[in-house]
Amino acid sequence: MFENLILILDATLRVSAPLILAALAGLFSERSGVVNIALEGKMLGAAFAAAATASVTGSVWLGLLAAIGVAVCLSLIHGFASITHRGDQIVSGVAINMLAVGLTVTLGRFWFGLGGQTPALKDSERFAPITLPGADAVKDVPILGPVYSELISGHNILVYLALALVPLVYWIVFKTRFGLRLRAAGENPHAVDTAGISVAWIRYRALIVAGILTGIAGTYLSTAANAGFVPNMSAGKGFIALAALIFGKWKPVPVLFGCLLFGFLDALAIRLQGAELPIVGQIPVQAIEVLPYVLTVLLLAGFIGRAVGPKAVGQPYVKSR
């Protein structure tokens, strides 16, 4: 049982990494007052850019840079529509999601001729797991060995980066001048404008940061968790990240726990496939696959209480005269 628990927790960290990155991206944009329902499309576009670039150049780091560039460009399009032209932020986000779904498949077919997929990446073109110092030496030690060698060690650099970004984001949002202005832009943009600070520029910077984070999340999907891009491989993770953002009430540490919760449910569902229960018998695969989504909705609906977002989120700002 202990070994199974370690394996489930190990899978939890791997599944949660892109959710953490995307949820932190949503935290920046929504704290500034911009609804970022386009997280899904940005992750998908970044995943394609990372896999395509890594396949052509042979460098996963160039793939990461390409993914960040694509995600930032999509963020700037979102900002141009919803900040500069004060368009509906939900409509703009949905449009970006649709653009990413169609464009990745079209470009994949045109460039590689594999039905929208990219060629399978070699090990040198992916982010490999990292063995931490001493992991092999202590792996046979009871309790401590499996925890360190299996659970803590053996993840790729993007998983460690996602976890390390949580305290960094907390410090930026709640302990810096930029964070104060960011939160003020999402709560009372007129007060920010009165202080002589550009609300539009704050929101653009928040979207750029969100683009960088979703670029890393998309890179993880295609070059770390998988060995290439397949159509729609984000599989709703951007929307789940938004749910985790609401679950965590727009605060980094609770958001982390929300992402870990979904990752745990997903990892548990994978372990339950083919399992025999005393009364029910063998659980259908379809029921196992839908379990994390159903439980996430139930938890969001019934156990987090009232989640109140930033007061000005979703509202285009019109400069007062």
Beta strands, then each sheet from edge to edge (+ up, - down):
strand 1: 276-277
strand 2: 281-282
sheet 1: 1+ 2-
end
